[in-house]
Amino acid sequence: MKRVAVILSGAGVFDGSEIHEATAVLLALDRAGARVTVAAPGGPQLHVVDHLRREPAAGETRDMRVESSRLARGPVAEVKDLRVGDFDAVILPGGFGVAKNLCTFATEGAACSVEPATAAFLVAMHDAGKAIGAACIAPVLVARVLGARRTATPLLLTIGDDPATAAAVEAMGARHVPATAGDVVVDGPNRVATTPAYMVAGRISEVFDGIGRLVDEVLALC
């Protein structure tokens, strides 16, 4: 049985994890018989967005880990408590929370910083040769953490086909590969797999199909 950590960043596309993408990851892992640990950093989100009006909600604060428990339907581990030896892989669904809470890409672009515990866990997983999967905007975080590391081959990632985001991925030291919603870019030497999901998808079925393939590829890398 493969053991997989799924790192979330809240609950809701505009200020946390994209709910369809997170659900697609968890469903595909369950169908594959994986043992899943859902985790998130503790601490406040950058802000809270009213998803009906699609604008920040003044005066509201929410905790990433508490909000992530909505998606997990219960307890969520804290990222800083994860141990590499307990896992074969880690997967990060997308959503603006990745770019706002897990890193500062939304405000700082290629010069962004990454939430320390999340960065440390990804580096440790990569050093141990464990598999890493990322969907939607989450590959920018992987690029920031691993792109500039001296690896035998360049880190290959996709965020779909947005020129500005692709340029940022390359500025962080990774190599961007254009892809459609159903594609998965697999970097075998670095044990990283990525898919664009809602970066290019127009339908929920496209997201579930692409993420299903992503999970299959991540588990094959284990």
C-alpha positions in Angstrom: 0.0 0.0 0.0 1.4 3.4 -1.1 1.5 6.1 1.6 0.7 9.6 0.3 0.6 13.0 1.9 -1.8 15.5 0.4 -1.0 19.1 1.3 -3.9 21.5 1.4 -4.0 25.3 1.8 -7.5 26.0 3.0 -10.9 25.4 1.4 -12.1 27.4 -1.6 -10.6 28.2 -5.0 -10.0 31.9 -4.3 -8.3 31.7 -0.9 -7.5 28.0 -0.3 -7.4 24.7 -2.0 -9.5 24.2 -5.1 -12.2 21.9 -3.9 -12.8 19.9 -7.1 -9.1 19.3 -7.5 -8.6 18.3 -3.9 -11.6 15.9 -4.1 -10.3 14.5 -7.4 -6.9 13.7 -5.8 -8.4 12.1 -2.7 -10.9 10.0 -4.8 -8.2 8.8 -7.2 -5.9 7.9 -4.3 -8.7 6.0 -2.5 -9.6 4.1 -5.7 -5.9 3.2 -6.0 -5.8 1.8 -2.5 -3.4 4.3 -1.2 -3.1 5.3 2.5 -3.6 9.0 2.6 -2.6 11.6 5.2 -4.1 15.1 4.6 -1.9 17.9 6.0 -1.8 21.7 6.0 0.3 24.3 7.7 -1.2 26.0 10.7 -1.6 29.7 10.6 -3.8 32.4 9.0 -4.7 32.5 5.3 -3.5 35.6 3.4 -7.1 36.7 3.4 -10.7 35.4 3.2 -12.5 35.7 -0.1 -16.3 35.9 -0.3 -16.7 33.3 -3.1 -20.2 34.6 -4.0 -18.9 38.1 -4.7 -15.4 37.1 -5.5 -13.8 39.8 -3.4 -12.0 39.8 0.0 -14.2 39.7 3.1 -13.3 42.6 5.3 -12.4 41.7 8.9 -12.4 38.0 8.5 -9.6 35.6 9.3 -9.3 31.8 8.8 -6.7 29.2 9.7 -5.3 27.1 6.8 -5.4 23.9 8.8 -8.8 24.4 10.2 -10.3 25.2 6.8 -8.5 22.2 5.3 -10.3 20.0 7.7 -13.5 20.9 5.9 -12.2 19.1 2.8 -10.6 16.2 4.8 -13.9 15.7 6.8 -11.9 15.6 10.0 -8.5 15.8 11.5 -5.6 17.3 9.4 -2.0 16.8 10.2 0.3 19.8 10.5 2.9 19.9 7.7 5.7 20.5 10.2 5.0 17.1 11.8 5.2 15.1 8.6 8.1 12.6 8.4 9.6 11.6 5.1 10.0 8.0 6.2 6.3 7.7 6.6 5.5 8.5 3.0 6.1 7.3 -0.6 4.7 10.4 -2.2 3.2 13.8 -1.7 0.6 15.6 -3.9 -0.4 19.2 -3.9 -3.8 20.2 -5.4 -4.1 23.7 -6.7 -6.2 26.7 -5.9 -5.2 30.3 -5.1 -4.3 29.2 -1.6 -1.2 27.6 -3.0 -0.1 30.9 -4.4 -1.3 33.0 -1.4 -0.9 30.8 1.7 1.7 28.0 0.8 3.9 30.6 -1.0 3.8 34.2 -2.0 3.6 33.7 -5.8 0.4 35.7 -6.0 2.1 38.8 -4.7 5.7 38.3 -5.6 5.8 36.1 -8.7 9.1 34.3 -9.4 10.7 36.0 -6.4 8.2 34.3 -4.0 9.0 32.6 -0.8 7.5 29.3 0.3 5.9 28.4 3.7 8.9 27.0 5.6 7.5 23.6 6.7 6.1 22.9 3.2 9.4 23.8 1.6 11.4 21.6 4.0 9.1 18.6 3.5 9.3 18.9 -0.3 13.1 19.2 -0.2 13.4 16.2 2.1 11.0 14.1 -0.1 13.0 15.0 -3.2 16.3 14.2 -1.4 14.9 10.8 -0.4 13.8 10.0 -4.0 10.2 10.1 -3.1 7.5 11.0 -5.7 6.0 14.5 -5.9 2.8 15.5 -7.7 1.3 18.9 -8.3 -1.8 20.2 -10.0 -3.0 23.5 -11.4 -0.9 26.4 -10.0 0.9 24.2 -7.4 3.8 23.4 -9.8 5.0 27.0 -9.3 5.6 26.1 -5.7 7.6 23.0 -6.7 9.6 25.1 -9.2 10.5 27.6 -6.4 11.6 24.9 -4.0 13.3 22.5 -6.4 14.0 24.4 -9.7 17.3 26.0 -8.7 18.7 22.8 -7.1 21.6 21.2 -8.9 20.0 18.0 -10.3 21.3 15.7 -13.0 18.5 16.8 -15.3 16.4 19.9 -15.5 13.1 19.9 -13.5 10.2 19.5 -16.0 6.8 21.0 -15.0 3.6 22.2 -16.5 1.0 24.8 -15.5 -0.7 24.5 -18.9 -0.1 27.2 -21.5 -0.2 30.6 -19.8 2.9 32.5 -21.0 3.4 34.7 -18.0 3.2 31.8 -15.5 5.3 29.6 -17.7 8.0 32.3 -17.8 7.9 32.5 -14.0 8.4 28.7 -13.8 11.5 29.0 -16.0 12.8 32.0 -14.1 12.7 29.8 -11.0 15.0 27.3 -12.7 12.6 24.7 -14.0 11.7 23.9 -17.6 8.0 24.4 -18.6 6.2 22.0 -20.9 2.9 23.2 -22.4 0.0 20.8 -21.7 -3.7 20.4 -21.9 -6.1 19.5 -19.1 -5.8 15.8 -19.8 -2.0 15.8 -20.0 0.4 14.8 -17.3 4.1 15.9 -17.6 6.2 13.2 -15.9 9.8 14.0 -14.9 11.1 10.5 -14.3 14.6 11.4 -13.1 13.3 13.9 -10.6 10.2 11.8 -9.7 7.9 14.8 -10.3 4.5 14.7 -12.1 2.3 17.7 -12.9 -1.0 18.4 -14.6 -2.7 21.8 -15.4 -6.2 21.0 -14.1 -8.2 24.3 -13.8 -5.3 26.3 -15.2 -6.7 25.2 -18.6 -9.7 23.0 -17.9 -13.2 24.3 -18.7 -15.2 21.3 -17.2 -15.0 19.4 -14.0 -14.8 16.2 -15.9 -11.5 17.3 -17.5 -10.1 18.1 -14.0 -11.0 14.6 -12.7 -9.6 12.9 -15.8 -6.3 14.8 -15.7 -5.9 14.4 -11.9 -6.8 10.7 -12.1 -3.9 10.3 -14.6 -1.7 12.4 -12.3 -2.3 10.2 -9.4 -1.6 7.1 -11.5 1.7 8.6 -12.6 2.7 9.6 -9.1 2.1 6.1 -7.7 4.0 4.6 -10.6 7.0 6.8 -9.6 7.0 5.4 -6.1 
